[in-house]
Amino acid sequence: MQLDWIRTFVTLAQLQHFTKTSDYLNLSQPTVSVHIKKLEQTIGAALIYRSSTNQHFELTPAGERVFEQGKKMMELWRTMEQVNQNNQEIQLRIGSTHTVSDVLLPDFVKKIKVLYPQVRLQLMIHNHETIVEALNSKEIDLALVEGTKGLEPFHVEVISRDELRFFASARMKLHSSPFIFREKGSGTREYADDFLRSERIVPVEILEASSHFLIKQLAVRGLGIAFLSSSMVKDEVLQGKLVPIEPYVIHRPFYAVHPENANSISVIKELISLIEPTN
């Protein structure tokens, strides 16, 4: 996806006319149309309802959403251009829990590096408790986490939502099977423990691992029931290596967290807007 396509679409949505957009951006009308079509192809959805004249149109529901996000991207781009003109680099330290790192962080970092190369990133991946400690000690500027414990002093914003389920290599019963969980201190483990308490389940055994990949592999080998984000086991479920234990589903939010008085607060808020919800 190119920034030019976003700029063309946002301008078109604001001016509501292809010819005016062409004149404003100093582009040919065919180029404007190509930019819109390329953006639609990349997103995989129509953004406008075209009239027979191809001049007047209405935004589709997808177009409305892209328009709102596109405006934020253009505002952020203008901010970054001003920084770049001043020949300044922005240092941003991001801390993320393992789960959020696996689900959201790769695409988030890629967007930052592609759109704003002057932002210098430092990444920390750890469990929830360690990330909160890093926030308190001012070792990071922004945290991406899935729990809320210890976040009271900070600004907390929901950025996405996730689905947690129990998975095993064959049908198992929660009351009589071993569990494979993250270690104490992780956000995912907190959700697992809360669920077991609410269902009054006393585990026959708990095997702890700090790696989602290892938890998956242990579950695939039939060593117990894993508690993981559904997004992490899509391939294993499609291949029949793991099956969800019905009907247990837990939905949880992902959060962006930062101090209210951070030096780069405006940049942090703009960058958060780049994160795409997982569902």
FENBEL-V434084 format. One record per residue. N is the residue number from 1. SS is DSSP state (A for helix, B for strand, O for the rest). OMEGA is omega as a letter, one per 20 degrees, with the letter a starting at -180 (none if undefined). BURIAL is I if it has 16 or more other ideal C-beta (glycine too) atoms within 10 Angstrom, else O. Layout:
N,SS,OMEGA,BURIAL
N,SS,OMEGA,BURIAL
This chain:
1,O,a,O
2,O,a,O
3,A,r,O
4,A,r,O
5,A,r,I
6,A,a,I
7,A,r,I
8,A,a,I
9,A,r,I
10,A,r,I
11,A,r,I
12,A,r,I
13,A,a,I
14,A,a,O
15,A,r,O
16,O,a,O
17,O,a,O
18,A,a,I
19,A,r,O
20,A,r,O
21,A,r,I
22,A,a,I
23,A,a,O
24,A,a,O
25,A,a,I
26,O,r,O
27,O,r,I
28,O,r,O
29,A,r,O
30,A,r,O
31,A,r,O
32,A,a,I
33,A,r,I
34,A,r,O
35,A,a,I
36,A,a,I
37,A,r,O
38,A,r,I
39,A,r,I
40,A,r,I
41,A,a,O
42,A,a,O
43,A,a,I
44,O,r,O
45,O,r,O
46,O,a,O
47,O,r,I
48,B,r,I
49,B,a,O
50,B,r,O
51,O,a,O
52,O,a,O
53,O,a,O
54,O,r,O
55,O,a,O
56,O,a,O
57,B,r,I
58,B,r,O
59,B,r,I
60,O,r,O
61,A,r,O
62,A,r,O
63,A,r,I
64,A,a,O
65,A,r,O
66,A,r,I
67,A,a,I
68,A,r,O
69,A,r,O
70,A,r,I
71,A,r,O
72,A,r,O
73,A,a,I
74,A,r,O
75,A,r,O
76,A,r,I
77,A,r,I
78,A,r,O
79,A,a,O
80,A,r,I
81,A,r,O
82,A,r,O
83,A,a,I
84,A,r,O
85,A,r,O
86,O,r,O
87,O,a,O
88,O,r,O
89,O,r,O
90,B,r,I
91,B,a,O
92,B,a,I
93,B,a,I
94,B,r,I
95,B,a,I
96,B,r,I
97,O,a,I
98,A,a,I
99,A,a,I
100,A,r,I
101,A,a,I
102,A,a,I
103,A,a,I
104,A,a,I
105,A,a,I
106,A,a,O
107,A,r,O
108,A,r,I
109,A,r,I
110,A,r,O
111,A,a,I
112,A,a,I
113,A,a,O
114,A,a,O
115,A,a,I
116,O,a,I
117,O,a,O
118,O,r,O
119,B,r,I
120,B,a,O
121,B,r,O
122,B,a,O
123,B,r,O
124,B,r,O
125,B,a,I
126,O,r,I
127,O,a,I
128,A,a,I
129,A,a,I
130,A,r,I
131,A,r,I
132,A,r,I
133,A,r,O
134,A,r,I
135,A,a,I
136,A,a,O
137,O,r,O
138,O,r,O
139,O,r,O
140,O,a,I
141,O,a,I
142,B,r,I
143,B,r,I
144,B,a,I
145,B,r,I
146,O,r,I
147,O,a,I
148,O,a,I
149,O,r,O
150,O,a,I
151,O,a,I
152,O,a,O
153,O,a,O
154,O,r,I
155,B,a,I
156,B,a,O
157,B,r,O
158,B,a,O
159,B,a,I
160,B,r,I
161,B,a,O
162,B,r,I
163,B,r,O
164,B,r,I
165,B,r,I
166,B,a,I
167,B,r,I
168,B,a,I
169,O,r,I
170,O,r,O
171,O,r,O
172,O,r,I
173,O,a,O
174,O,a,I
175,O,a,O
176,O,a,O
177,O,r,I
178,O,r,I
179,B,r,I
180,B,a,I
181,B,r,I
182,O,a,I
183,O,r,O
184,O,a,O
185,O,r,I
186,O,r,I
187,A,r,I
188,A,r,I
189,A,r,I
190,A,r,I
191,A,r,I
192,A,a,I
193,A,r,O
194,A,a,O
195,A,a,I
196,A,r,I
197,A,a,O
198,A,r,O
199,O,a,O
200,O,r,O
201,O,r,O
202,O,a,O
203,O,r,I
204,O,r,O
205,O,r,O
206,B,r,O
207,B,a,I
208,B,r,O
209,O,a,I
210,O,a,O
211,O,r,O
212,A,a,I
213,A,r,O
214,A,r,O
215,A,r,I
216,A,a,I
217,A,r,I
218,A,r,I
219,A,r,I
220,A,a,I
221,O,r,O
222,O,a,O
223,O,r,I
224,O,a,I
225,B,r,I
226,B,r,I
227,B,a,I
228,B,r,I
229,B,a,I
230,A,a,I
231,A,a,O
232,A,a,I
233,O,a,I
234,A,a,O
235,A,a,O
236,A,r,I
237,A,r,O
238,A,a,O
239,O,r,O
240,O,r,O
241,O,r,I
242,O,r,I
243,B,r,I
244,B,r,O
245,B,a,I
246,B,i,O
247,B,a,O
248,B,r,O
249,B,r,O
250,B,r,I
251,B,a,O
252,B,r,I
253,B,r,O
254,B,a,I
255,B,r,I
256,B,a,I
257,B,r,I
258,B,r,I
259,O,r,I
260,O,a,O
261,O,r,O
262,O,a,I
263,O,a,O
264,O,a,I
265,A,a,O
266,A,r,O
267,A,r,I
268,A,a,I
269,A,r,I
270,A,a,I
271,A,r,I
272,A,a,I
273,O,r,O
274,O,a,I
275,O,a,I
276,O,r,O
277,O,r,O
278,O,r,I
279,O,none,O
